[in-house]
Amino acid sequence: MKMHIHIGGETERMVELCDVTLREGEQTPGAVFDLQDKLELAGRLDNLGIAQIQVSFPGLDAQRLDEAKAICSLPLRCKTEVMTNGMAEDWRERIAAACACGPDIVHSMVDARAACVSAAARRKALAHVKEICDEVHAAGKLCNISFIGAFDADREGLIGLIRGIVCCADRLRVADSYGIATPEDVYAMVSAMAEARGGQPSALGLHCHDDMGLAMANMLAGVHAGADFVDVSINGLGSRAGNVPLATCAYVLDRVYHLSSGIDLTKLRELSQRTGELCGISVPPRTALVGEQVFDEEIDIHVLELLNHAERRGLRPETVGGEAHALYGKLTTAQVLHSVAQYRARDLTENRIPAILASLRDYSLSHRGEVLDEEGLWDIVDEIQKNEIVP
């Protein structure tokens, strides 16, 4: 299948981002949020401009239901969603408990593999999904039907099932639950969903996992095929390799494909760093867009551009609330030393430059994995010039 990813157009198209950090983020081994953390993150996400927050997957656990109720009661502009298991025997009780938390949307998941194993299974699943929708609507909530394992299931059977429920479900989501899909798979699935929807108003959604490193590519393929909303998580937190990172998704949709995610990009780095602090899993320093070192440079040609022509750089750190820094060490050249000295109006003794460069290389070898910022550079320069070390 040939797939052309050209999403933007003359008319700005809105793609809603549903953040699942408060639910799936806690499925990251070691990640933990208490109620105050969740309330803070919900407020930050709302302030960021997120369209929807997936609050919890509480089942009938009293503590988690109380947490969901507390989050749903916040004065948020975004939609809130509570997840339920539509396959459980006590699904009615779970939906009732979720509705009582006060969300805008009740999300009920259905195993696409089991539902599409035969024609009889599809008929049974169709009747059951309609019951779920009726139950949710009777409580005055929107209903999101989510097909887990969608890319393991028989696609024709699943599309037939979707065609039967677009008249009653407000939102339909397919999940690549184990990160096995390719962009071509996702494009074909969402395109078929869009065709099956016909003229019905049901919104189409997508949940991607990054087990093969394809979550972002799959998300873009889904948006290109017509997905109305996509699931994201802060820092990509989630089961195994995680989900589509909120920051990367928002930036790429807005700045690369000229769509509208509704996100204030300047707050992304602060949100990512704060989330790392709260859950106990810090952001790797070279994480795209939000890592502490992701805009830093050491190679001479990039350092020179950073010092002298920062406006030429295509991706500006301030766009996402970040900063760029020049680093010094094994790749530093005499030209870089002259440039930074001129930039800072500092003295640099010409015959000391070889000793300075040698010292920088030695530092890199003896401090593997560390970086030397400008303050560290001048410590070395000043020490060599003070002691008049000649190579």
C-alpha positions in Angstrom: 0.0 0.0 0.0 1.4 3.4 -0.9 0.7 6.0 1.8 1.4 9.7 1.4 1.6 11.5 4.7 0.4 14.9 3.8 -2.0 15.9 6.5 -2.2 19.7 6.6 -4.3 21.8 4.3 -5.8 25.3 3.9 -8.4 24.6 6.5 -7.0 23.9 10.0 -8.1 20.5 11.2 -8.4 19.8 14.9 -7.0 16.5 16.2 -8.0 15.9 19.8 -5.3 14.5 22.2 -6.5 12.2 25.0 -3.9 12.0 27.7 -3.8 8.6 29.4 -1.0 9.3 31.9 -3.2 9.1 35.0 -4.4 5.6 33.9 -1.8 3.9 31.7 1.1 5.9 33.0 0.8 4.1 36.3 1.2 0.8 34.4 4.9 1.8 33.8 6.9 -0.4 36.3 8.0 1.8 39.1 5.8 4.8 38.3 3.5 5.9 41.1 1.2 8.8 41.5 -0.8 9.6 44.7 -4.1 11.5 44.6 -2.4 14.9 45.0 0.0 14.1 42.1 -3.0 13.2 39.9 -4.9 16.3 40.8 -1.8 18.4 40.0 -1.3 16.7 36.7 -4.9 17.0 35.7 -4.8 20.7 36.3 -1.5 21.1 34.4 -2.9 19.1 31.5 -6.0 21.2 31.4 -3.9 24.3 31.5 -1.8 22.9 28.7 -4.9 22.7 26.5 -5.4 18.9 26.4 -8.8 17.9 25.0 -9.4 14.9 27.2 -8.0 13.1 30.2 -8.4 9.4 30.8 -8.8 9.5 34.6 -8.7 5.9 35.8 -9.6 2.3 35.3 -11.1 1.7 38.8 -13.2 -1.4 38.4 -15.1 -1.5 41.7 -12.1 -0.5 43.9 -13.4 2.0 46.4 -10.2 4.0 46.7 -9.7 4.3 43.0 -13.3 5.3 42.5 -12.9 8.0 45.1 -9.8 9.2 43.3 -11.6 9.3 39.9 -14.5 11.2 41.5 -12.1 13.8 43.0 -10.4 14.3 39.6 -13.7 14.5 37.7 -15.0 17.1 40.2 -12.2 19.5 39.3 -13.2 22.7 37.4 -11.6 21.5 34.1 -12.3 22.7 30.6 -11.2 19.3 29.1 -13.4 16.2 29.0 -12.8 13.5 31.6 -13.1 9.8 30.9 -13.3 6.8 33.2 -12.5 3.4 31.8 -14.5 0.2 32.4 -14.2 -3.5 31.3 -17.2 -4.3 29.1 -16.1 -8.0 29.1 -16.5 -8.4 32.9 -19.5 -10.4 34.2 -20.4 -7.4 36.4 -20.1 -4.9 33.7 -23.3 -3.1 34.6 -22.1 -2.5 38.2 -18.8 -1.2 36.9 -20.4 1.2 34.4 -22.7 2.5 37.2 -19.8 3.0 39.5 -17.9 4.8 36.7 -20.8 7.0 35.9 -21.2 8.0 39.5 -17.7 9.5 39.5 -19.0 12.3 37.2 -17.0 11.9 34.0 -18.0 13.3 30.7 -17.2 10.0 29.0 -17.4 6.3 30.1 -15.0 4.1 28.2 -15.8 0.4 27.8 -13.3 -2.0 26.3 -14.2 -5.0 24.3 -11.7 -7.8 23.1 -11.7 -7.5 19.3 -10.1 -10.9 19.0 -12.9 -12.8 20.8 -15.6 -10.6 19.3 -14.6 -11.3 15.7 -13.7 -15.0 15.9 -16.9 -16.0 14.2 -20.1 -14.6 12.8 -22.0 -15.8 15.9 -19.4 -14.1 18.1 -19.9 -10.8 16.2 -23.6 -11.0 16.6 -23.3 -11.6 20.3 -20.7 -8.8 20.6 -22.9 -6.3 18.7 -25.9 -7.0 20.9 -23.6 -6.6 24.0 -22.0 -3.3 22.8 -25.5 -1.9 22.2 -26.4 -2.7 25.7 -23.3 -1.0 27.0 -24.1 2.1 25.0 -27.7 2.2 26.3 -26.5 1.8 29.9 -24.0 4.7 29.6 -26.4 6.9 27.7 -29.1 6.3 30.3 -26.7 7.9 32.9 -26.3 10.9 30.7 -22.7 10.2 29.6 -21.0 9.8 26.3 -19.9 6.3 25.4 -16.5 5.3 24.1 -16.2 1.7 22.9 -12.6 0.6 22.6 -11.5 -2.5 20.8 -8.4 -3.9 22.4 -6.2 -6.3 20.4 -7.7 -4.7 17.3 -4.6 -5.5 15.2 -4.7 -9.1 16.2 -8.3 -9.5 15.2 -9.9 -10.3 11.9 -10.1 -6.9 10.3 -13.1 -7.5 8.1 -15.1 -8.9 11.0 -14.1 -5.9 13.2 -15.1 -3.4 10.6 -18.4 -5.2 10.2 -18.9 -4.9 13.9 -18.0 -1.2 13.9 -20.4 -0.7 11.1 -23.1 -2.1 13.3 -22.4 0.1 16.3 -21.6 3.6 14.8 -25.2 4.5 15.3 -25.0 4.1 19.1 -21.4 4.7 20.2 -20.3 8.3 20.5 -16.6 7.4 20.2 -14.9 4.3 18.7 -11.3 3.5 19.4 -9.0 0.8 18.2 -6.0 -0.2 20.3 -2.7 -1.6 19.1 -2.5 -3.3 22.5 0.9 -5.0 22.0 2.6 -2.6 19.6 2.5 -5.0 16.7 1.0 -2.8 14.0 2.8 -1.0 11.2 1.8 2.4 9.7 0.3 0.6 6.7 -1.8 -1.6 9.1 -3.1 1.4 11.0 -3.8 3.4 7.8 -5.9 0.5 6.4 -7.7 0.0 9.7 -8.7 3.6 10.3 -9.5 4.2 6.6 -11.9 1.3 6.8 -13.4 2.6 10.0 -14.0 6.0 8.4 -15.7 4.4 5.5 -17.8 2.2 7.8 -18.9 5.2 9.9 -20.7 6.6 6.9 -22.5 9.8 7.9 -22.7 8.9 11.6 -21.1 11.4 14.0 -19.1 8.9 16.0 -15.5 10.1 16.6 -12.7 7.7 15.6 -9.8 7.2 17.9 -6.5 5.3 18.1 -4.3 4.0 20.9 -0.7 3.0 20.0 2.1 1.2 21.9 5.8 1.7 21.1 7.0 -1.9 21.4 8.6 -1.7 17.9 9.3 2.0 18.0 6.5 2.7 15.6 4.0 4.4 17.9 4.5 7.9 16.4 4.5 6.7 12.8 1.4 4.7 13.5 -0.3 7.7 15.1 0.5 9.9 12.1 -0.9 7.2 9.8 -4.1 7.0 11.8 -4.5 10.8 11.7 -3.9 10.8 7.9 -6.5 8.1 7.5 -9.1 10.1 9.4 -8.7 9.6 13.2 -10.4 12.3 15.2 -8.5 11.7 18.5 -5.4 9.9 19.5 -4.2 8.7 22.9 -0.9 10.2 24.3 0.9 10.1 27.6 3.4 12.4 29.3 6.9 11.2 28.5 5.4 8.2 26.7 4.7 6.5 30.0 2.8 3.2 29.7 3.0 -0.5 29.6 6.3 -2.0 28.2 7.8 0.5 25.7 5.0 3.0 26.5 2.7 5.1 24.4 2.9 8.0 22.0 4.6 10.9 23.9 2.4 13.9 24.4 5.1 16.4 23.6 6.3 14.8 20.4 2.8 14.2 19.2 1.6 17.8 19.8 4.7 19.4 18.3 4.7 17.2 15.2 1.0 17.7 14.5 1.1 21.4 15.0 4.5 22.4 13.6 5.2 19.8 11.0 1.7 18.9 9.7 0.1 22.2 10.5 -2.9 20.7 12.3 -4.2 21.9 15.6 -3.8 19.9 18.8 -4.9 22.8 21.0 -1.7 22.4 23.1 0.4 25.2 24.5 3.7 23.9 23.3 5.8 26.3 25.5 4.6 24.4 28.6 5.6 20.9 27.4 9.1 20.7 28.9 8.0 21.9 32.3 5.2 19.4 32.3 7.5 16.5 31.3 10.1 17.4 33.9 7.5 17.8 36.7 5.9 14.5 35.8 9.2 12.7 36.0 9.7 14.2 39.5 6.3 13.1 40.6 6.3 9.5 39.4 9.9 8.7 40.2 11.0 8.1 36.6 13.1 11.0 35.4 13.2 12.2 31.8 16.2 10.9 29.9 18.4 14.0 29.1 18.2 13.4 25.3 14.5 12.8 25.1 13.1 14.5 22.0 11.9 18.0 22.6 11.8 17.9 26.5 15.1 16.4 27.6 17.5 18.7 29.4 20.3 18.1 26.8 18.2 17.6 23.7 19.1 21.1 22.3 22.7 21.0 23.4 25.7 20.8 21.0 29.3 19.7 21.2 30.5 19.4 17.6 32.2 22.5 16.4 30.0 23.5 13.4 26.9 23.3 15.5 28.4 25.1 18.5 29.6 27.9 16.2 26.1 28.2 14.7 24.6 28.2 18.2 26.9 31.0 19.3 26.7 33.1 16.2 23.6 32.3 14.2 21.0 30.7 16.5 18.2 32.0 14.4 19.1 29.6 11.6 18.3 26.5 13.7 15.0 24.9 12.4 13.7 23.7 15.7 13.8 26.5 18.3 14.1 25.3 21.9 11.9 28.1 23.3 8.9 26.8 21.3 8.6 23.9 23.8 10.0 25.8 26.8 13.5 24.6 26.4 17.0 26.1 26.1 20.1 25.3 23.9 23.6 25.1 25.4 27.0 24.8 23.9 29.1 22.0 25.4 32.8 21.6 25.3 35.2 18.6 25.3 36.7 16.2 22.8 35.2 17.9 19.7 36.1 21.5 20.7 38.3 23.3 18.2 40.5 26.4 18.3 37.8 28.2 16.2 35.2 27.4 18.9 37.5 28.7 21.6 38.0 32.0 19.7 34.3 32.3 19.1 33.1 31.7 22.6 35.9 34.1 23.9 34.7 36.8 21.6 31.0 36.1 22.4 31.8 36.5 26.2 34.4 39.2 25.8 36.9 37.0 27.6 40.7 37.0 27.2 42.3 34.0 25.4 46.0 33.6 25.1 46.8 32.2 21.7 49.8 30.0 22.7 47.7 28.4 25.4 45.1 27.1 23.0 46.8 23.7 22.3 47.1 23.0 26.0 43.4 23.9 26.5 42.3 21.6 23.7 44.4 18.8 25.1 43.0 19.3 28.6 39.4 19.2 27.2 40.1 15.9 25.4 41.6 14.5 28.6 38.6 15.6 30.6 36.2 13.8 28.2 38.2 10.6 28.5 38.3 10.7 32.2 34.7 11.8 32.7 32.9 9.5 30.3 29.1 10.2 30.1 29.5 13.6 31.6 29.3 17.0 29.8 31.3 20.2 30.3 29.3 23.4 30.1 30.7 26.9 29.6 31.4 27.4 33.3 33.5 24.3 33.2 35.3 25.4 30.1 36.3 28.7 31.6 37.6 26.9 34.7 40.0 24.9 32.5 40.9 27.9 30.4 41.6 30.1 33.5 43.6 27.4 35.2 45.9 26.8 32.2 46.3 30.5 31.5 47.0 31.3 35.2 49.7 28.6 35.4 51.1 29.5 32.0 51.2 25.9 31.0 52.9 25.6 27.6 52.3 22.4 25.5 
